[in-house]
Amino acid sequence: MNPLSSIDCDKLVSQPDIETLLAAVVGGTPDPIAGIFGPGSVSWRINRESALFLGAGRAALLQIAHPWVAAAIAEHSTVLDRPIARFHNTFRIVFTMVFGSVDQALAAARHLYSLHTYIHGELPEDVARWPRGSRYQANNVAALRWVFATLVESAVLAHDWILAPLTAVEREQYYDECKILAGLFGLSEASLPGSWEEFCAYNRAMHNSDELGVSDKARVMAHNLLVGAGSRIRPPFWYRALTMEWLPERFRNEFDLKFAGAEKKAVQHVKRWLPAIYQRLPFTIRFIGPWREGQARLAGRRADALTRWNNRFWIGQPLLPFAKCA
């Protein structure tokens, strides 16, 4: 697949499309209680790591580097000045899809699709190759693919930075699982790069393309994100510096982010101590609440207080949504 192909630029995910994709996901799921992957999957092993938070800022900035995504957030969301709320909204859906039961994952997918049907409009300014007045729609295949790609790529980047890097086989297995997850986003396997190598090529091509470009509003959102605007959570300086290091230089410049001596020194410093400390953390701290909730569900237990507290950090509420009442 040509990473910059315009064939699906105007293709929208329809209601029949999403239901067909969800039916395919269900058909390949052996244990509805375990969810679409289950505890033996690479997806559970990677996504349970708190270290994935290291890549969250990068993923968010790359998402809003797409003019459609930035415009949609600015015009259809209340989180323009509260980027942590967008973090919660994103991971509430993603972690429900990954760690929830099949019923929860399907409900999250339908909820996401429904939300996206109301998000459409026109770009308020010229950005990259998109002239002012260009129509955008959230259920567009090309835009969904980009948002999905930022999450997958940033998760692997963060994992491999702080833990032993995935082997080539593990990367391919993880990507194969991600293609299943993509179905819940409304993306067919045919709309995605076929292998991990092709996926990396797609990302590199997008980073250098005029499909992306930073608008004035996106620049404001980026700076708000990096200082934790609208939240009591204030990302430390080293986190902001690491996020900037992981961005392609083009986007550091377009977002007007300073990455000079102090930032580079902070990155080198955190590289010396954080991986070693992280790997010594007890699992109760290291593994995220949504994974712990999934483990409790499989054991027939309720999520404990620590899990509920941890969930509030990751998804902004004590439990994964869409669970059926007993």
C-alpha positions as CSV (number, residue, x, y, z in Angstrom):
1,M,0.0,0.0,0.0
2,N,1.3,3.4,-1.0
3,P,1.5,5.2,2.4
4,L,0.4,8.5,0.9
5,S,-2.2,7.1,-1.5
6,S,-5.2,9.4,-1.8
7,I,-7.5,6.5,-2.8
8,D,-9.1,6.4,0.6
9,C,-8.7,10.1,1.4
10,D,-12.4,10.7,0.9
11,K,-13.6,7.2,2.1
12,L,-15.8,7.2,5.2
13,V,-16.5,4.3,7.5
14,S,-20.2,3.6,7.2
15,Q,-22.5,1.9,9.8
16,P,-22.5,-1.4,7.7
17,D,-18.7,-1.1,7.5
18,I,-18.2,-0.9,11.3
19,E,-20.7,-3.7,12.0
20,T,-18.9,-6.0,9.4
21,L,-15.6,-5.3,11.0
22,L,-16.9,-5.9,14.5
23,A,-18.5,-9.2,13.4
24,A,-15.1,-10.3,12.1
25,V,-13.4,-9.4,15.4
26,V,-16.0,-11.4,17.3
27,G,-15.6,-14.4,15.0
28,G,-11.9,-14.5,15.8
29,T,-12.2,-14.3,19.6
30,P,-12.1,-17.6,21.5
31,D,-12.9,-16.2,25.0
32,P,-15.4,-13.3,25.2
33,I,-14.6,-12.8,28.9
34,A,-10.9,-12.4,28.2
35,G,-11.6,-9.9,25.5
36,I,-10.2,-9.6,21.9
37,F,-6.7,-10.5,23.0
38,G,-6.4,-12.0,26.5
39,P,-3.6,-12.4,29.0
40,G,-1.3,-14.4,26.7
41,S,-1.1,-11.7,24.0
42,V,1.7,-9.3,23.2
43,S,-0.9,-6.5,23.3
44,W,-1.6,-7.2,27.0
45,R,2.1,-7.5,27.8
46,I,2.9,-4.1,26.2
47,N,-0.1,-2.1,27.1
48,R,-0.1,-3.1,30.7
49,E,3.2,-1.1,31.2
50,S,2.9,2.3,32.9
51,A,5.9,3.3,30.8
52,L,3.5,3.8,27.9
53,F,2.7,7.2,29.4
54,L,6.1,8.2,28.2
55,G,4.9,8.1,24.6
56,A,1.5,9.6,25.2
57,G,2.6,13.2,24.7
58,R,4.3,12.3,21.5
59,A,1.2,10.5,20.2
60,A,-1.0,13.4,21.1
61,L,1.2,16.0,19.3
62,L,1.5,13.9,16.2
63,Q,-2.3,13.5,16.1
64,I,-2.9,17.2,16.2
65,A,-0.2,17.7,13.5
66,H,-3.0,16.4,11.2
67,P,-5.0,19.5,10.4
68,W,-8.3,17.5,10.4
69,V,-7.7,16.2,13.9
70,A,-6.7,19.6,15.3
71,A,-9.7,21.3,13.8
72,A,-12.1,18.6,15.0
73,I,-10.8,18.9,18.6
74,A,-10.9,22.7,18.5
75,E,-14.5,22.9,17.1
76,H,-16.2,19.8,18.5
77,S,-14.6,19.2,21.9
78,T,-14.3,21.0,25.2
79,V,-10.7,19.8,25.8
80,L,-8.9,22.5,23.8
81,D,-7.6,24.0,27.1
82,R,-7.7,20.7,29.0
83,P,-5.4,18.3,27.1
84,I,-5.4,15.8,30.0
85,A,-9.1,15.3,29.4
86,R,-8.3,14.3,25.9
87,F,-5.7,11.9,27.2
88,H,-8.4,10.3,29.5
89,N,-10.9,10.2,26.7
90,T,-8.5,8.5,24.3
91,F,-7.2,5.8,26.7
92,R,-10.7,5.2,28.2
93,I,-11.6,3.9,24.8
94,V,-8.3,2.2,23.9
95,F,-7.9,0.4,27.1
96,T,-11.5,-0.8,27.1
97,M,-10.9,-2.3,23.7
98,V,-7.7,-3.9,24.8
99,F,-8.4,-5.1,28.4
100,G,-12.2,-5.2,28.5
101,S,-14.4,-8.1,27.7
102,V,-15.6,-8.6,24.1
103,D,-18.9,-6.9,25.0
104,Q,-17.1,-3.9,26.4
105,A,-14.8,-3.7,23.5
106,L,-17.6,-3.7,21.0
107,A,-19.6,-1.2,23.0
108,A,-16.5,1.1,23.0
109,A,-16.1,0.7,19.3
110,R,-19.8,1.6,18.6
111,H,-19.6,4.5,21.0
112,L,-16.5,5.8,19.2
113,Y,-18.1,5.4,15.8
114,S,-21.2,7.2,17.0
115,L,-19.2,10.1,18.4
116,H,-17.3,10.5,15.2
117,T,-20.5,10.7,13.1
118,Y,-21.2,14.1,14.6
119,I,-17.7,15.5,14.0
120,H,-17.3,17.2,10.7
121,G,-16.7,20.7,9.4
122,E,-14.4,22.9,7.4
123,L,-10.8,23.9,8.1
124,P,-10.6,27.5,9.4
125,E,-7.2,28.2,7.9
126,D,-4.8,27.0,5.2
127,V,-2.5,24.3,6.7
128,A,-0.1,22.1,4.7
129,R,-1.8,20.9,1.5
130,W,-5.3,21.6,2.9
131,P,-6.8,25.0,1.9
132,R,-9.1,26.9,4.2
133,G,-12.6,25.5,3.8
134,S,-11.5,21.9,3.2
135,R,-14.1,19.5,4.5
136,Y,-13.1,17.1,7.3
137,Q,-14.9,14.2,8.9
138,A,-13.8,12.1,11.9
139,N,-14.9,8.8,10.4
140,N,-12.6,9.3,7.4
141,V,-10.3,6.3,6.9
142,A,-7.1,8.2,6.3
143,A,-7.5,10.3,9.4
144,L,-8.5,7.3,11.6
145,R,-5.4,5.4,10.3
146,W,-3.1,8.3,11.2
147,V,-4.5,8.6,14.8
148,F,-4.3,4.8,15.2
149,A,-0.7,4.7,13.9
150,T,0.5,7.4,16.3
151,L,-0.8,5.2,19.2
152,V,0.8,2.0,18.0
153,E,4.2,3.5,17.1
154,S,4.5,5.6,20.3
155,A,3.6,2.6,22.4
156,V,6.5,0.5,20.9
157,L,8.9,3.4,21.1
158,A,8.2,3.9,24.8
159,H,8.3,0.2,25.6
160,D,11.6,-0.4,23.8
161,W,13.2,2.7,25.4
162,I,12.6,1.6,29.0
163,L,12.5,-2.3,28.6
164,A,14.3,-4.9,26.6
165,P,13.3,-4.1,22.9
166,L,10.8,-6.4,21.3
167,T,12.3,-9.0,18.9
168,A,11.4,-8.9,15.2
169,V,9.0,-11.7,15.8
170,E,7.3,-10.0,18.7
171,R,7.0,-6.8,16.8
172,E,5.3,-8.6,13.9
173,Q,3.0,-10.4,16.3
174,Y,2.1,-7.2,18.1
175,Y,1.4,-5.5,14.8
176,D,-0.8,-8.4,13.7
177,E,-2.8,-8.0,16.9
178,C,-3.0,-4.2,16.3
179,K,-4.6,-4.9,13.0
180,I,-7.4,-6.7,14.8
181,L,-7.7,-3.8,17.2
182,A,-7.9,-1.4,14.2
183,G,-11.1,-3.1,13.2
184,L,-12.7,-1.6,16.3
185,F,-11.6,1.8,15.1
186,G,-13.3,1.2,11.8
187,L,-10.2,0.3,9.8
188,S,-10.1,-2.8,7.7
189,E,-7.0,-4.8,7.3
190,A,-6.9,-3.7,3.6
191,S,-6.6,-0.1,4.7
192,L,-3.5,-0.7,6.8
193,P,0.2,-1.4,6.0
194,G,0.6,-5.1,5.7
195,S,3.7,-5.6,7.9
196,W,5.6,-3.9,10.7
197,E,8.2,-2.8,8.2
198,E,5.5,-1.3,5.9
199,F,3.9,0.3,8.9
200,C,7.2,2.0,9.8
201,A,7.6,3.2,6.2
202,Y,4.0,4.6,6.3
203,N,4.9,6.6,9.4
204,R,8.2,7.9,7.9
205,A,6.3,9.0,4.8
206,M,3.6,10.7,6.7
207,H,6.2,12.6,8.8
208,N,7.7,14.0,5.6
209,S,4.4,14.7,3.8
210,D,2.2,17.6,3.3
211,E,-0.7,15.6,4.7
212,L,0.4,16.9,8.0
213,G,1.0,20.5,9.2
214,V,0.7,22.4,12.4
215,S,-2.1,25.0,12.6
216,D,-2.1,27.9,15.0
217,K,-4.7,26.2,17.3
218,A,-2.7,23.0,17.2
219,R,0.4,24.9,18.4
220,V,-1.6,26.3,21.4
221,M,-2.9,22.8,22.2
222,A,0.7,21.4,22.1
223,H,2.0,24.0,24.6
224,N,-1.0,23.4,26.9
225,L,-0.4,19.7,26.8
226,L,3.3,19.9,27.7
227,V,2.5,22.1,30.8
228,G,-0.5,20.1,31.9
229,A,-3.0,22.9,31.4
230,G,-6.4,22.3,33.0
231,S,-5.1,19.6,35.3
232,R,-3.3,19.2,38.6
233,I,-0.9,17.0,36.8
234,R,2.2,19.0,35.7
235,P,4.5,17.0,33.5
236,P,8.1,17.3,34.7
237,F,10.7,19.1,32.6
238,W,12.4,15.8,31.7
239,Y,9.1,14.4,30.3
240,R,8.6,17.4,28.1
241,A,12.1,17.1,26.9
242,L,11.8,13.4,26.1
243,T,8.5,14.1,24.2
244,M,10.3,16.7,22.1
245,E,13.3,14.4,21.4
246,W,10.9,11.7,20.1
247,L,9.2,14.1,17.7
248,P,10.6,14.4,14.2
249,E,12.6,17.7,14.0
250,R,10.1,19.0,11.5
251,F,7.3,19.0,14.1
252,R,9.5,20.4,16.9
253,N,9.9,23.4,14.6
254,E,6.3,23.7,13.5
255,F,5.1,23.4,17.1
256,D,7.7,26.0,18.1
257,L,9.2,23.8,20.8
258,K,12.6,24.6,22.2
259,F,14.9,21.6,22.2
260,A,18.3,22.9,23.0
261,G,21.0,22.4,25.7
262,A,18.8,22.2,28.8
263,E,16.4,19.8,27.1
264,K,19.0,17.6,25.7
265,K,20.8,17.4,29.0
266,A,17.6,16.5,30.7
267,V,17.0,13.6,28.3
268,Q,20.5,12.3,28.8
269,H,20.1,12.5,32.5
270,V,16.7,10.6,32.6
271,K,18.2,7.9,30.3
272,R,20.7,7.1,33.0
273,W,18.3,6.5,35.9
274,L,14.7,6.0,34.7
275,P,14.9,2.6,32.9
276,A,16.8,1.0,35.9
277,I,14.3,2.3,38.5
278,Y,11.3,1.4,36.4
279,Q,12.3,-2.2,36.0
280,R,12.7,-2.5,39.8
281,L,9.2,-1.2,40.5
282,P,6.7,-3.7,42.0
283,F,4.1,-4.9,39.6
284,T,1.3,-3.2,41.7
285,I,2.8,0.1,40.6
286,R,4.3,-0.7,37.3
287,F,1.2,-2.4,35.7
288,I,-1.7,-0.1,34.9
289,G,-5.2,-0.3,36.4
290,P,-7.1,-1.4,33.3
291,W,-4.8,-4.5,33.0
292,R,-5.3,-5.2,36.7
293,E,-9.1,-4.9,36.2
294,G,-8.9,-7.3,33.3
295,Q,-7.0,-9.8,35.5
296,A,-9.6,-9.4,38.2
297,R,-12.4,-10.1,35.8
298,L,-10.8,-13.3,34.6
299,A,-10.4,-14.4,38.2
300,G,-14.0,-13.6,39.0
301,R,-13.1,-10.8,41.4
302,R,-14.0,-7.2,41.6
303,A,-11.4,-4.6,41.0
304,D,-9.7,-3.6,44.2
305,A,-9.2,-0.1,45.6
306,L,-5.6,0.2,44.1
307,T,-6.9,-0.7,40.7
308,R,-9.7,1.9,40.9
309,W,-7.3,4.6,42.0
310,N,-4.9,3.7,39.2
311,N,-7.7,3.8,36.7
312,R,-8.6,7.3,37.7
313,F,-5.1,8.4,36.5
314,W,-5.3,6.5,33.2
315,I,-8.9,6.8,32.2
316,G,-10.4,9.4,34.5
317,Q,-12.8,7.1,36.2
318,P,-12.5,4.0,38.6
319,L,-13.6,1.3,36.2
320,L,-13.6,0.6,32.5
321,P,-16.9,1.6,30.9
322,F,-19.6,-0.5,29.2
323,A,-19.5,-3.3,31.7
324,K,-22.8,-5.2,32.1
325,C,-24.4,-5.0,35.5
326,A,-24.6,-8.3,37.3
